[in-house]
Amino acid sequence: MRRDFVSIFHFRSEKVQGNQRMTDEADKRGQLIRHLENALALADEIEDGETGFLIERALDEARSRQFRLTG
C-alpha cells in the first residue's frame, strides 16, 4: 500500500464564540481529508490506479484549501 505521500494535517483551534464557524469548517475539512485518505487506501488495496489518481488529486485540493494566507 502506498502511504509515503500521505500526511495527516489536522489542526484544531479552541472553540470560542468568535472562531466557532472557522473551527467547524476546519473540523469538517479534516473529516473530508480522512475520508479521502481511507478511500485512497481502498483504491490501493484493489489496485485501482485510475481511481487512486483521482482521489490523490482531490486530497491535494482539500489540503491546499486547509491553509489560507491571511494578511
Secondary structure as a PSIPRED ss2 file (coil, helix, strand):
# PSIPRED VFORMAT (PSIPRED V4.0)

   1 M C   1.000  0.000  0.000
   2 R C   1.000  0.000  0.000
   3 R C   1.000  0.000  0.000
   4 D C   1.000  0.000  0.000
   5 F C   1.000  0.000  0.000
   6 V C   1.000  0.000  0.000
   7 S C   1.000  0.000  0.000
   8 I C   1.000  0.000  0.000
   9 F C   1.000  0.000  0.000
  10 H C   1.000  0.000  0.000
  11 F C   1.000  0.000  0.000
  12 R C   1.000  0.000  0.000
  13 S C   1.000  0.000  0.000
  14 E C   1.000  0.000  0.000
  15 K C   1.000  0.000  0.000
  16 V C   1.000  0.000  0.000
  17 Q H   0.000  1.000  0.000
  18 G H   0.000  1.000  0.000
  19 N H   0.000  1.000  0.000
  20 Q H   0.000  1.000  0.000
  21 R H   0.000  1.000  0.000
  22 M H   0.000  1.000  0.000
  23 T H   0.000  1.000  0.000
  24 D H   0.000  1.000  0.000
  25 E H   0.000  1.000  0.000
  26 A H   0.000  1.000  0.000
  27 D H   0.000  1.000  0.000
  28 K H   0.000  1.000  0.000
  29 R H   0.000  1.000  0.000
  30 G H   0.000  1.000  0.000
  31 Q H   0.000  1.000  0.000
  32 L H   0.000  1.000  0.000
  33 I H   0.000  1.000  0.000
  34 R H   0.000  1.000  0.000
  35 H H   0.000  1.000  0.000
  36 L H   0.000  1.000  0.000
  37 E H   0.000  1.000  0.000
  38 N H   0.000  1.000  0.000
  39 A H   0.000  1.000  0.000
  40 L H   0.000  1.000  0.000
  41 A H   0.000  1.000  0.000
  42 L H   0.000  1.000  0.000
  43 A H   0.000  1.000  0.000
  44 D H   0.000  1.000  0.000
  45 E H   0.000  1.000  0.000
  46 I C   1.000  0.000  0.000
  47 E C   1.000  0.000  0.000
  48 D C   1.000  0.000  0.000
  49 G H   0.000  1.000  0.000
  50 E H   0.000  1.000  0.000
  51 T H   0.000  1.000  0.000
  52 G H   0.000  1.000  0.000
  53 F H   0.000  1.000  0.000
  54 L H   0.000  1.000  0.000
  55 I H   0.000  1.000  0.000
  56 E H   0.000  1.000  0.000
  57 R H   0.000  1.000  0.000
  58 A H   0.000  1.000  0.000
  59 L H   0.000  1.000  0.000
  60 D H   0.000  1.000  0.000
  61 E H   0.000  1.000  0.000
  62 A H   0.000  1.000  0.000
  63 R H   0.000  1.000  0.000
  64 S H   0.000  1.000  0.000
  65 R C   1.000  0.000  0.000
  66 Q C   1.000  0.000  0.000
  67 F C   1.000  0.000  0.000
  68 R C   1.000  0.000  0.000
  69 L C   1.000  0.000  0.000
  70 T C   1.000  0.000  0.000
  71 G C   1.000  0.000  0.000
